[in-house]
């Protein structure tokens, strides 16, 4: 499961200043994440529900790190009004 510290860092990426300082960004939603992983960019971290990680295990291997999160944690991390599936 994802740590509270990691959740804090991911939430801070909602601010433009932090994204620039860390040279990181977030991508949310199945379609966006899969396109990102197929694009050739290196994903530093993929956070998702265990079921999603299992369903997309072949492509998720392209990420440097994967972490499981429950629905509550995904809602806390998400910048969207409704957390993606």
Residue frames as a rotation matrix with the C-alpha (Angstrom) as fourth column:
UNK 1
0.578 0.816 0.000 0.00
0.816 -0.578 0.000 0.00
0.000 0.000 -1.000 0.00
UNK 2
0.108 -0.492 0.864 1.03
0.456 -0.748 -0.483 3.55
0.883 0.446 0.143 -0.63
UNK 3
-0.396 -0.366 -0.842 2.64
0.917 -0.122 -0.379 5.50
0.036 -0.922 0.385 2.21
UNK 4
0.624 0.623 -0.471 1.31
0.678 -0.732 -0.069 8.76
-0.388 -0.276 -0.879 3.66
UNK 5
-0.082 -0.754 -0.652 4.54
0.050 -0.657 0.752 10.47
-0.995 0.029 0.092 2.63
UNK 6
-0.840 -0.197 0.505 4.09
0.469 0.203 0.859 9.37
-0.272 0.959 -0.079 -1.00
UNK 7
0.131 0.963 0.234 0.47
0.990 -0.139 0.017 10.59
0.049 0.230 -0.972 -0.94
UNK 8
0.499 -0.009 -0.867 1.67
0.355 -0.910 0.213 14.00
-0.791 -0.414 -0.451 0.29
UNK 9
-0.578 -0.784 -0.227 4.20
0.035 -0.302 0.953 14.25
-0.815 0.543 0.202 -2.52
UNK 10
-0.671 0.376 0.639 1.65
0.741 0.313 0.594 13.24
0.024 0.872 -0.488 -5.14
UNK 11
0.446 0.868 -0.220 -0.88
0.877 -0.472 -0.084 15.77
-0.177 -0.156 -0.972 -3.82
UNK 12
0.151 -0.464 -0.873 1.78
0.167 -0.858 0.486 18.49
-0.974 -0.219 -0.052 -3.91
UNK 13
-0.786 -0.463 0.410 2.16
0.434 0.059 0.899 17.85
-0.441 0.884 0.154 -7.65
UNK 14
0.232 0.919 0.319 -1.23
0.966 -0.179 -0.187 19.51
-0.114 0.351 -0.929 -8.12
UNK 15
0.711 -0.066 -0.700 0.66
0.076 -0.983 0.170 22.80
-0.699 -0.174 -0.693 -7.77
UNK 16
0.936 -0.317 0.155 2.51
0.129 -0.101 -0.986 24.10
0.328 0.943 -0.053 -10.80
UNK 17
0.472 -0.786 0.398 5.42
-0.848 -0.529 -0.040 25.33
0.242 -0.318 -0.917 -8.66
UNK 18
0.224 -0.353 0.908 6.04
-0.569 0.709 0.416 21.86
-0.791 -0.610 -0.042 -7.24
UNK 19
0.840 0.105 0.533 5.78
0.324 0.690 -0.648 20.16
-0.436 0.717 0.545 -10.64
UNK 20
0.819 -0.558 0.133 8.44
-0.189 -0.482 -0.855 22.52
0.541 0.676 -0.501 -11.98
UNK 21
0.308 -0.724 0.617 10.73
-0.950 -0.199 0.241 22.13
-0.051 -0.661 -0.749 -8.98
UNK 22
0.084 -0.217 0.973 10.60
-0.376 0.897 0.232 18.34
-0.923 -0.385 -0.006 -9.08
UNK 23
-0.530 -0.212 -0.821 10.34
-0.841 0.008 0.541 18.10
-0.108 0.977 -0.182 -12.87
UNK 24
-0.925 0.328 0.193 7.44
0.311 0.943 -0.115 15.66
-0.220 -0.046 -0.975 -12.46
UNK 25
-0.532 0.843 -0.087 3.78
-0.829 -0.497 0.256 15.53
0.173 0.208 0.963 -13.45
UNK 26
-0.579 0.426 0.695 0.79
-0.138 0.789 -0.599 13.29
-0.803 -0.443 -0.398 -12.87
UNK 27
-0.689 0.477 -0.545 -1.43
-0.582 0.084 0.809 11.49
0.431 0.875 0.220 -15.34
UNK 28
-0.626 0.548 0.555 -4.83
-0.384 0.403 -0.831 10.17
-0.679 -0.733 -0.042 -14.28
UNK 29
0.439 0.875 -0.204 -7.28
-0.723 0.209 -0.659 7.77
-0.534 0.437 0.724 -15.86
UNK 30
0.370 -0.243 0.897 -6.83
0.227 0.960 0.167 4.46
-0.901 0.142 0.410 -17.61
UNK 31
0.834 0.002 0.551 -6.60
0.551 -0.013 -0.834 5.80
0.005 1.000 -0.012 -21.15
UNK 32
0.816 -0.533 0.222 -4.13
-0.485 -0.842 -0.236 8.55
0.313 0.085 -0.946 -20.27
UNK 33
0.344 -0.709 0.615 -1.88
-0.673 0.270 0.688 6.29
-0.655 -0.651 -0.385 -18.21
UNK 34
0.446 -0.150 0.882 -1.80
0.435 0.898 -0.067 3.54
-0.782 0.414 0.466 -20.83
UNK 35
0.904 -0.129 0.408 -1.00
0.328 -0.403 -0.854 6.06
0.275 0.906 -0.322 -23.58
UNK 36
0.663 -0.692 0.286 1.78
-0.748 -0.624 0.225 7.51
0.023 -0.363 -0.931 -21.44
UNK 37
0.266 -0.565 0.781 3.29
-0.330 0.708 0.624 4.09
-0.906 -0.424 0.002 -20.80
UNK 38
0.508 -0.015 0.861 3.12
0.689 0.607 -0.396 3.29
-0.517 0.795 0.318 -24.53
UNK 39
0.999 -0.010 -0.046 4.62
-0.033 -0.841 -0.541 6.64
-0.033 0.542 -0.840 -25.53
UNK 40
0.359 -0.933 -0.025 8.20
0.546 0.232 -0.805 5.81
0.757 0.275 0.592 -24.67
UNK 41
0.099 -0.278 0.956 8.33
-0.653 -0.743 -0.148 8.19
0.751 -0.609 -0.255 -21.71
UNK 42
-0.572 -0.342 -0.745 9.58
0.319 0.744 -0.586 6.60
0.755 -0.573 -0.317 -18.52
UNK 43
0.505 0.772 0.386 6.97
-0.234 -0.308 0.922 6.56
0.831 -0.556 0.025 -15.77
UNK 44
-0.545 -0.741 0.393 8.65
-0.550 -0.038 -0.834 6.94
0.633 -0.671 -0.387 -12.40
UNK 45
-0.917 0.302 0.260 5.62
-0.095 0.468 -0.879 5.66
-0.387 -0.831 -0.400 -10.48
UNK 46
-0.453 0.868 -0.204 2.24
-0.288 0.074 0.955 4.12
0.844 0.491 0.216 -11.24
UNK 47
-0.915 0.287 0.283 -0.27
-0.248 0.154 -0.957 4.12
-0.318 -0.946 -0.069 -8.38
UNK 48
-0.361 0.820 -0.444 -3.44
-0.696 0.080 0.714 2.12
0.621 0.566 0.542 -8.92
UNK 49
0.424 0.607 0.673 -5.89
-0.868 0.484 0.110 -0.32
-0.258 -0.631 0.732 -7.44
UNK 50
-0.398 -0.626 0.671 -4.56
-0.440 0.772 0.459 -3.89
-0.805 -0.112 -0.582 -7.23
UNK 51
0.319 0.611 0.725 -7.16
0.400 0.607 -0.687 -5.07
-0.859 0.509 -0.051 -9.76
UNK 52
0.938 0.014 -0.345 -6.07
-0.268 -0.601 -0.753 -2.44
-0.218 0.799 -0.560 -12.30
UNK 53
0.048 -0.997 -0.053 -2.41
-0.930 -0.064 0.363 -3.30
-0.365 0.032 -0.930 -11.88
UNK 54
-0.335 -0.121 0.934 -3.20
-0.048 0.993 0.111 -6.97
-0.941 -0.007 -0.339 -12.42
UNK 55
0.635 0.675 0.374 -5.35
0.371 0.158 -0.915 -6.32
-0.677 0.720 -0.150 -15.52
UNK 56
0.954 -0.294 -0.051 -2.62
-0.221 -0.579 -0.785 -4.14
0.201 0.760 -0.617 -17.06
UNK 57
0.699 -0.689 0.193 0.40
0.020 0.288 0.957 -6.03
-0.715 -0.665 0.215 -15.74
UNK 58
0.366 -0.587 0.722 2.10
0.910 0.387 -0.146 -6.40
-0.194 0.711 0.676 -19.12
UNK 59
0.354 -0.189 0.916 2.25
0.495 -0.793 -0.355 -2.67
0.793 0.579 -0.187 -19.80
UNK 60
0.960 0.039 0.277 2.74
-0.204 -0.579 0.789 -1.56
0.191 -0.814 -0.548 -16.19
UNK 61
0.611 -0.791 -0.005 6.12
0.710 0.546 0.445 -3.30
-0.350 -0.276 0.895 -16.27
UNK 62
0.178 -0.530 0.829 7.36
0.724 -0.500 -0.474 -0.27
0.666 0.685 0.295 -18.22
UNK 63
0.754 0.127 0.645 7.06
-0.275 -0.831 0.484 1.89
0.597 -0.542 -0.591 -15.09
UNK 64
-0.330 -0.941 0.082 10.01
-0.409 0.064 -0.910 2.15
0.851 -0.333 -0.406 -12.72
UNK 65
-0.997 0.053 0.054 7.84
-0.034 0.330 -0.943 1.57
-0.068 -0.943 -0.327 -9.66
UNK 66
-0.236 0.971 -0.025 4.25
-0.090 0.003 0.996 0.49
0.967 0.238 0.087 -9.02
UNK 67
-0.993 0.016 0.116 2.30
-0.116 0.039 -0.993 0.87
-0.021 -0.999 -0.037 -5.81
UNK 68
-0.391 0.906 -0.160 -1.13
0.677 0.402 0.616 -0.38
0.623 0.132 -0.771 -4.84
UNK 69
-0.967 0.201 0.158 -3.68
-0.256 -0.756 -0.602 1.97
-0.002 -0.623 0.783 -3.34
UNK 70
-0.504 0.863 0.037 -7.23
0.797 0.481 -0.364 1.49
-0.332 -0.154 -0.930 -2.16
UNK 71
0.070 0.636 0.768 -10.13
0.846 -0.446 0.292 3.64
0.528 0.630 -0.570 -3.36
UNK 72
0.841 0.250 -0.480 -9.85
0.508 -0.671 0.540 6.01
-0.187 -0.698 -0.691 -0.40
UNK 73
0.007 -0.935 -0.355 -6.17
0.393 -0.324 0.861 6.73
-0.920 -0.145 0.365 -1.08
UNK 74
-0.524 -0.156 0.837 -6.81
0.851 -0.063 0.521 7.17
-0.029 0.986 0.166 -4.80
UNK 75
0.545 0.772 0.326 -9.46
0.736 -0.627 0.256 9.78
0.402 0.101 -0.910 -4.00
UNK 76
0.709 -0.336 -0.620 -7.00
0.337 -0.611 0.716 11.61
-0.619 -0.717 -0.320 -1.74
UNK 77
-0.349 -0.928 0.132 -4.35
0.508 -0.069 0.859 11.64
-0.788 0.367 0.495 -4.47
UNK 78
-0.162 0.334 0.928 -6.58
0.987 0.035 0.159 12.57
0.021 0.942 -0.336 -7.39
UNK 79
-0.894 -0.097 -0.438 -6.86
0.108 -0.994 -0.001 16.13
-0.436 -0.048 0.899 -8.64
UNK 80
-0.719 0.695 0.005 -10.13
-0.017 -0.025 1.000 15.22
0.695 0.718 0.030 -10.35
UNK 81
-0.312 0.681 0.662 -13.50
-0.926 -0.374 -0.051 15.71
0.213 -0.629 0.748 -8.67
UNK 82
0.813 0.467 0.348 -14.16
-0.518 0.853 0.065 11.98
-0.266 -0.233 0.935 -9.08
UNK 83
-0.184 -0.944 0.274 -11.19
-0.643 0.327 0.693 9.63
-0.743 -0.049 -0.667 -8.89
UNK 84
-0.006 0.136 -0.991 -10.72
-0.950 0.309 0.048 7.57
0.313 0.941 0.127 -12.07
UNK 85
0.909 0.364 0.203 -11.35
-0.403 0.891 0.210 3.83
-0.104 -0.272 0.957 -12.08
